[in-house]
């Protein structure tokens, strides 16, 4: 088979920027069969498989790409799902540029192989064409409880159910999926796709119980008393951080967590066909510049805002969001106010009228090498806005640590675990994902769920 030695990836079809910024349909439209096979032929099938060293869940990347190049998409799917239970999701939201694609040899002199796009294609093709297959699993009579149905919890549940355990997932919200359901907008990750991926795990026999708040409805100790041999905590990082500046309590100020939850779970993305559960004004400021900030800004634009600003205290080089997300935001008309640090939110009659910022300049590098922003004296000015979204990060909800004696946590709230096993200080309790690391990526959370499942199986098999 001839290799494709093009220096660039096969382009991904996308909606036009000025069309997509008015709808919630997916931005990237996906490869055709022909596009996928052409891109797959760019893979050199390296002997040492450097791309795999960048994958937190160890997908046999060259193997699945080889099958795509041959047109055997079913075999490609089998290879991916031998290690990754959520390929359609990972193909869309993983930061491949920092992981598998970041290690790709083709990226040295040109663009790396589009591993993420190929993974997405294979998963979508399978969903559209595969016939249901019955999986027979021999039960071992042991029970495991999972706290949270986000990527780490669902991955851990899927791994354990295949090993014969009875697995129950307890989800605090009314819908499974965690951050996949409430946090990532429809235009980046369609919710029906998330539902299908979760349904795949449920069909294996995983029981998902929604509206159960572990720490309130039931404690971890009570779950152990009910006969669960082990508990995995994958409760995420859903507690928003704020700026602690004057005016943060004004109407029209949201945390990004609340803003995106209202849009995703309460279906504001269906506006104007259904009444929207959120008020978005004509001018919106989003404070922060990570992926969540980009999601919030692009969502506000789609909800009818005429001007949307990203307000960030550092420069373009320090933007923490994925390059693709920044590129898409700029294409869609998001205005970047960089080297500006908010110091107050102004209001009238209880509602936001503007956000006061002070200009910054970059000083000496800090310990991590990033140049710290320093305020420019007398440079304060006000940006007129009627909505402010704070997107500067989240931390774990304190409920688990407050109701679980013997569970050691970091000062900032993250659960302390052994790196190799995800075991906590409490016997039989494991944890992973954002509740351990703070807000991170979907694929890292999945990697933690896999690692914990292996350790739980070894623990309960003694």
Secondary structure, 3 states (H helix, E strand, C coil): CCCCCCCCCCCCCECCHHHHCCCCCCCECCCCHHHHHHHHCCCCCCCCCHHHHCCCCCCCHHHHHHHHHHCCHHHHHHHHHCCCCCHHHHHHHCCHHHCCHHHCHHHCCCCCCCHHHHHHHHHHHHHHHCCCCCCCCCCCCCEEEEECCCHHHHHHHHHHHHCCCEEEEECCCCCCCCHHHHCCCCCCCCHHHHHHHHHHHHHCCCEEECCCCECCCECHHHHHHCCCCEEEECCCCCEECCCCCECCCCECEEEHHHHHHHHHCCCHHHCCCCCCCCCCCCEEEEECCCHHHHHHHHHHHHCCCCEEEEEECCCHHHCCCCHHHHHHHHHCCCEEEECEEEEEEEEECCEEEEEEEEEEEEEEECCCCCEEEEECCCCCEEEECCEEEECCCEECCCHHHHCCCCCCECCCCCECCCCCCCECCCCCEEECCHHHHCCCCHHHHHHHHHHHHHHHHHHHCC
